[in-house]
Amino acid sequence: MRFIFFLLVFLNLYASTLHLATSTNPSRLNPILATDSSSSEIANFLFNGLVKYDKDLSTIVGDLATDFYYEDNTTLIFKLNNHVKWHDGEKFTAKDVVFTYNVLISDKISSPYSASFRFVQSVEIVDEYTVKVKYKKPYFLALETWMMGILPEHILKNEKNLMNSSFNTNPIGTGPYKLEQLEHSKNIILAANDDYFEGRPKIDKISFHIIIDPMTLFLMIKSGALDVGTLDPMQYERQLNQDFFDKFNIYEDITPSYTYLGFNLRLEKFKNPNVRKALSLAIDREELMKILFFDHAKICTGPFLPRTKAFNKDVKAPIQNIKEAKRLLKEAGYDEENPFTFEIVTSNSSPVRPYAAQILQHQLQKAGVIVKLRVMEWQAFLNMVVFPHKFDTVLLGWGLSPTPDPYQIWHADNDKPGSFNLIGYNNPQINKEIEESQSIIDRDKLAIMWQSMFKTITDDNPYLFLFIPNAITVANKNIKNIEPSLSGIWHNYIKWEKSE
């Protein structure tokens, strides 16, 4: 009955409405305060940054800025689009950029984006549509910093408490859609912005339906009540019939994330590189992909996103070699009488990783390695195991950016509780290369350094790099002009058309 009720509600359609789902109520539709996935997803339709990635994640292009360039190694100039209007009709100008920066560096808000501006020395208005940003030193992520949404100065300049402002649930942005309706636990409706500077979106409305239960979500996609959604490999391979594929197009590509088994390199047993190499050679990554994802995944060969400038295509995934794994372990002093033994700890927050741990346990047993397993609740896993570094190995994942920041994960400075070098990796060569790369703004030079780091890190085997899951996105065939790319299908959504 509940499912039928949802269907009846959704039949009350607007002309040209795109029906989507989100799993939680958004907390703040403010781009600098949106920390949960639902808020961030919806805010992206409402706000723009100064720049953005192109559809292939290979180049940074203008968004609110029509042009941008380095005046010198520490000075960025942004030329702003003089045809942009806020949703209330006011003009977007350089004042809004400076205001947003001042809000971010103030002590009146708590924003995860504030840290990105720690190297900024000043942000100045040159004229109504020109902004000069001076950095304290050359910074390789200077441009990426300005992908964050810009706030309206004319609305918020007298706001005393932005954290609790009504603006957070009644936002005014520059984006292709405006907020029309926000009903918690029901619907969030966005309406096309007639004055959008890149042209009015072809689809009139976007309706986000808050669906918490994964099975309800799958049924909604399967029935066609949602226009765009994602499927897991089991659903795709085993739970759909031909009628579904007649109605939906399938778009599949890698996700910007990977799963790894990380060794605690502070422990004596993992300091021998031949032991780590042996464990890597004992793993059959192809088998992992087949069992867990029905081949809807890619083997991960290293720490940076495939098909970006940081990726080193010459580094290949290890092929399982049990004989060589046993030889290396024996050389290190381990055999049947004295087997190498360790524990894998992971969380049940991922439906895949506990099963992955079991498969790894089985595979490593073939090389004479004894593996114990522990699966924990997410917060307990983080607070009792990951951050205090109380583990042999952890089975975890990282998101991948087109412009990686190796400092956070791979530099020895971050080998401390609460930081992201969870495994205690310390390679002086990598430390030096990371430090040098932080001040390089030439993307071609950076690419060479990243690819060098990629090879060095994978040769060290601090992780067993395992797999990159695919995203299986489905879209109703009545939506036209979808163009899949490395960034997904959403890069040109303002050009989508939907026939009812």
N, C-alpha and C positions, 0 to 999 in steps of 0.2 A: 504493500500500500504506500509506503514511504516513497518508493521509487516512482510509482505512478503519479504521486503528488508532485514530485519534482518535474516530471514530464509535462504535467498540466500547467505548472507555473511557467515553464520555458516556452510553452506554446503562445504565450502572450508576447509576441515578438514585435520588435520595431522593424521598420523597413531597413534592410541592409545593416544587420547587427551581427557582429562577430562574437560568438559565445565561447568563453574561456573559463578555466577553473583556477582557483587558488586554494591552498590548503588551510590557511589561517586568516584571521582578521588582520588587516594591516594596522600597525600601531601608529605610525607617523608618515604621512605622504609628503615628507619634506626631504629633499635629496641629501641634505647634509646630516639628517638624523635617522634616515631609513636604514636600520640595521638588520631587520628580519627580511626574509626572502620575498614575502608577499608585498611589503611596503616598497622594497627596492624595485620589484618587477613593475608595479603600477606607477610608481614615480617616474620611471623611465619613459612612460608615455606622455607625461605632463611637463617635463623639464628637459633642458638641453645644457650641455657643457660647451666650452669654447671650442674644443676639438673632440674627435672620436676616431676609432679605428675604421678603416675601410672594410668592405665585406669579406675580404680574405685575410684580415688581421695582419696584413703585411706593411701597411703604411698608415700614418696618422694624417687625417684630413680635417678640413675645417667643419665646424658645426655652427655655433654662433659667431665664430670668427671666419671671415672670408679669406684672410691671409694671416700668416704668422711666420716669423723668422728670428734668427739669432742676430742681434746687433753686435754682440761679441760673445765669448764663452759663458758669460754669466748674466746676459741681458736678453730677455725675450720680448719681442714686440708682437702684439695682437691687433690686427685691424678688424673691427667688428662690423657685422652686417647691419647696415643702417635701415633695413626694411623689416626688422623684427619688432613685433608688438607683444606685450604681455596679454594674458587672456582677458584682462579688463580693458584693453585698448590703449594703455599707456606705452610709450616708446621704450624699448630696451636700449640702454646706453652704457658707457664706461663706468658710470656711477654704480651700477648694479654689480659689476665685477669687483670693484674696490670694496663695496659694502659686504659682499659675500666673503671676501678674504678677511676683512676685519671681524666679522662674526666668527669665523672659523678659528681665529687665533685668540679670541677673547676667552676669559675664564668663566663666562656665563653659560657656556654650553659644554656638553660632553659629546664629541663626535669622533668616530673612528677615522674620519678623513683629515682631522686637524694635524696629525703627525706627518702627513704628506707635505705640509707646508713649512716644516721645520727648517728647511734650507733657504726659504725665501727671506730676502732682506727688506724688500719694499715692493708695493704695488701702487703705481702712480697713474693718474689720468693725464694723458698727453693732450687729447682733445675729446670731443663728445663720443667719438667712435674709435679711439686708439688708447691702448693700455700698455704701459711698460712695466715688466716684472724683472726686478733685479734679484739675483741669487747670491748667497754668501760665497759660493764656490761653484764651479761647474758641476751639474747634477744630471745624471743620465735619465732620470725619470721626470725631468722638468715639464715636458709636454704632457705626459700622462696625468700629472697632478690636476690639469685643467679640464679633464674629462668629466669631472664632478659637476652636478647641476648648479646653475646660478640662481640666486634668490632676488626678488624684487625689492629694491631699496625703498621705493615710494610707499610700499605697504608696511614694511617691517622696521623702518628706521626708528620708530618710537616704541617698538615692542620691548617691554621690560623683561619678559621671561619667555624666550623662544621655545624652551623645552616643553612648556605647557600651553603654548599659544594655540588659539583656534585655527590659525593658519595650517597647522599640521593635519587637520581633518577637513580643511576648506582651502586647499592650496590654489595659488595663482601662478602659473608657469608660462613658459614660452612654447611648450611642446605641441605636437600635432593633435593632441586630444585635451579636452577640459574635463574636470570632474563635474558630473551632473548629479549623481546620487551616491550616497554612501550609507548603506544599511548594514550594520554589523551582523554577521552570521547569516546574511541573506545575499544581497546583490550590491555590486559596485558598478556603476554605469558611467562610462566616459563618452563624451560627445565630440565629434570632429570639430577642430578649430578652423573656422572659415577663413581666418586671416593668417594661417600658418605660412611662414616665409618660404618654405619649399613647395607650397601648393597644398590645397585642402586634401586631406585623406579621402580616398574613394569610398571607404566604408564609413557609414554615418555614426554608428555607435559600437562600443565595445562593452560587453556585459561580462563581468567577472562573477562567477558563482562560487561561493565558499563551500567547498566539499572536503570534509575532514577525512572521511572513511575511504581508503584506497579502493575497496571493492565497489562502492557506490560510484566513485570516479570512473572506474573501468566500465561499469555498466552504462554510464552517461556517454562515454566516448563511443562504446559499441553501438548504442542506440542511435547515435547521430545527434543527440541533444547538445553536444559540444562540437564546435567546428575544428578545433585544433587541440591536440593532447599528446601525451607520450605513453608508450607501452614498454613493458619490460619484455625480455626475450621469451619467457615462458608464455606470456599472453599472446605475443606475436606468433609464435610457432605452434601453440597447442590449443588456443582458446578462441580463435576467430574462424569464420567460414568465408566462403567466396563472396557472399553478399556484402560483407564488410569491405573487402578489397575492391569491389565494384563501385563503392561509394567514396572511398578514401584513397588519397595518394600517400605513399610512404616515402619519407625522407630520412635517410640514415647516415650518420657520420659519427666520428669519435667525439666524446665529451672532453672538455678541457680539464681533465683530472686523471690521476693514476693511483693505483694501489700498490703498496710496497710492504716488504717485511724488513724492518729496520733492526740492525744489531746494536746492542748496547756496547759501544767500543771502549767503554771505561772498564769493562770486565776482561780479565786476562784471557779467557777462553776465545774471545773474538778478536784479539789483537793480531793474531797470526793471519796474514793475508791469504795464505794457501788454504786455511780452514774456510774462510769466507768464499773463496773461489770454489772449493769442493762443494759447499752447500748450494752455490749457484748452479753448478753443473749437475747436481742431483735433481733439480727441478725440471719438470716437463711443462713449460708454459703453454704449449699448444693444448695439452690435455686440460689444463685449467680453464682455458677459454671455451673448449667444447662442452665441458661439464657444466660450468657456471653460466655461460652466456649463449650456448648453442652457436658458437662462432660469431656472435654479435659483439665483438671486442677486438682490440688490437694488442699485440704484445708490446709492453713498454720496454724501450731500450735505454732510457736514461731520463734525466730530471727535467727536461724542457719540452715544450709543446711541439709535436710534429708539424711540419709544413710552415714553421716560422723561421726567422733568421737565426734563432738560438739553437735550433735542432741540428744535430750532427748525423747526417744520413749514412755516414761511413761506419758508424758503430752498429754492429749487428747483435741481435739477441743470442745469448748462449744456447747451444743445443744440448739437450740432456745427454750426459755421458757418465753412466754409473761407474764404469770401470775406472775412469780417470778420477772421479770423485773419491772412490775408495782408496786409490793410490795416494792422493794428496792427503787424505785423512790419516792413512797409515804412516806417511812421512812425518806427520805432525804428532804421532804417538797414539793414534786411536785405531782400535781394531775391535773384533768381536768380544774379546775379553775386557776391553776398556773402551766401550762405545762413547762417541761424542753425544752428549745429552744436553738439551736445552728446552725452555718453555716458550711457547707463543701465547701472547696475551692479546685479545682483541675485544671489540664491543658488539653487543647485540643491536646497536642502533642501525647497523647495516645488515640487510637480510642476506647479503652475499658473503661477507667476510668470515663468519663462523664456519660456513661450508668450505670456503677457501682454505681455512686453517686445517680442516680435516683432510683435505686433499693433499696439502703440503706434508702433513704428518705421514700419510701413506706413502707419498713419493720418496721422502727422505729416509723412510724405513728401508727402502731397497738398497740404500747406500750404507746401511748399518747404523744410521743416526736415530736416536730415540728422542721423540718430541712429545712433550706434555702440552696440553691445551688448557687455557682458561678464558672463558667468555664472561664479560662483565657489563653491567649497566653503564651507559655513556658517561655520566657525571662522575661516578665512582672510578671508572677507567681513567678519566683525565686526572682527577684529583689525587688518586691513590697510587697510580702506576705511571702515567705518561709524564706529567710535569715534575714529580719528584724523582723521575728516572729510576724507578724501582722495577726493573724488568730485565729479562734476558733479551727477548725480541718483542716488538710490537707490530701487529698487522694493522696498518693505517693507510690513509690516502691524503694527497694534496691536490688542491686546485692548481691549474696551470694558467699562466698569463702569457699573452703574446710577447710582452716585454718582461722577462723574469728578473727578480731581484734575489740573486743567489746569497746575498749577505745574510738574510733572515734564517736560512736553513743550513747553509754550508760553511759559514765563517765561524771560527773558534770563539769569537766574542760572544756568540749566542749559545754557547754551551753553558747554560745556567738555568736553574729552575724557572719555569714559566716562559722561557724563550723557545724558539722553534728548532734549534739544533738539538733535537731530542736525543740523538744517539751519541753525542760527544765526538763528532767528526772534527779532526784537526789535521789538515794537510797544509804545511807552510806555503807550498806553491799555490794552492787554491786561495788561501788567505790573501796572498800578495796580489794575485790576479783579480780577486773580487775588489780589493781596495783600489787598485788602479782603474778598474772598470767603472766605479761609481762616479768618476769625474770625466768620463768620456761621453761626448754628445754626438760624435760621428757614428751613425748607425752601422756602417760597414765595418768600422774598426771594432765596434762592440760585438758584431756578429762573429768575427774571427775569435775574439776572446771567449765568448759564450761557448762556441763549438769546441774550443780547446778545453774549457772547464768540463764540458759534457763528457769528453773522452776520459779525462783524468779521473773524474768522479766515478764513472762506471767501471774503469779499470781497478779502482780501489775496492769495489764491492762493499760499500758501507750499507747499502740496501740490496735486497733482491728486488729489482724492479720487475713487477709482475704483469699487470694488464691495464689498458685504458678502455673502459667500457664504451660501447656505442650508445648514442642517443637515437632512439627510434621515435620519430615524430610523425604523427598522422594529421592530415589536413583534408577536410571535405573537398571533394572534386568540384563543388560549385564555387570555390575560391580560385580566382584567376591571378596570374602574374607573380606567383611565388617563384623565387629564384634561390635555390639552395646554394650555400657557400660554406667556407670553413667556419664562419661566425654563426652558422645556422640559417634559419629561414626568415628571421625577423628584420634583417637590415633594410628591406625595401617595403615594409608593411604599409606605408602610406599609399603605395601604388596598387595594393591588392584591391580586387573587386569581388563582390559576392552576389550571386544571383539567388534569390529566394525561391 
